Amino acid sequence: MKTKVTREEGQITIEFTGRLDTPAAQEANPEITPLLDEADKTIIIDCKELTYISSSGLRIFLTIRKAAEDRKGKVIVQNINNDIRSVFMMTGFLNLFEIR
């Protein structure tokens, strides 16, 4: 699993590549945690290359959403494939996030 973070004016993009399972989520946490202080911006989570997400991966999404909500930021999840969309549908995440 690979995590790439880019910053542009007023926006942070997080790209997940591969499987966001429990070990990968633990690896990604140190990269994600500092972003929570910047959650007053728009955070785009790009899932174009994400092939799998576990409950630990979903927890990362929720952590980002909570931080953005607390800081009046915005979270957009984009480019989810059908498998990830199914997980989002089953867990109610489709109602929690703006999906593009």
C-alpha positions, -999 to +999 in steps of 0.1 A: +000+000+000+012+035-008+000+068+005+007+101-014-001+135+001-001+167-020-009+202-009-022+230-030-038+263-020-066+255+005-066+218-005-050+185+005-052+154-017-045+120-002-041+092-028-042+056-016-028+029-038-033-008-033-049-025-003-058-004+028-060-033+052-050-033+089-012-034+084-014-007+057-036+015+078-011+013+106+016+024+081-006+052+068-015+066+102+018+085+107+013+102+073-023+110+080-021+122+116-003+155+108-030+163+083-057+164+109-043+198+121-050+211+086-085+197+084-100+232+080-091+229+043-108+208+017-094+172+019-098+151-012-093+114-007-085+099-042-093+062-043-086+057-080-058+031-072-074+017-040-083-019-045-095-030-011-104-013+022-108-030+056-124-017+088-091-002+098-090+017+065-125+029+070-115+042+104-089+064+088-116+079+066-138+085+097-109+101+115-103+125+087-140+133+084-143+140+122-113+163+121-127+182+091-161+184+108-145+198+140-125+224+120-152+233+095-133+217+066-146+195+039-139+159+028-145+147-007-139+110-017-134+105-054-128+078-079-140+048-059-144+016-078-174-007-075-159-029-048-151+001-026-185+016-034-201-017-022-182-015+011-193+022+015-229+012+008-229-016+033-213+005+060-233+037+054-203+056+043-220+067+012-242+089+034-212+103+054-190+115+025-194+136-006-186+111-033-174+122-068 
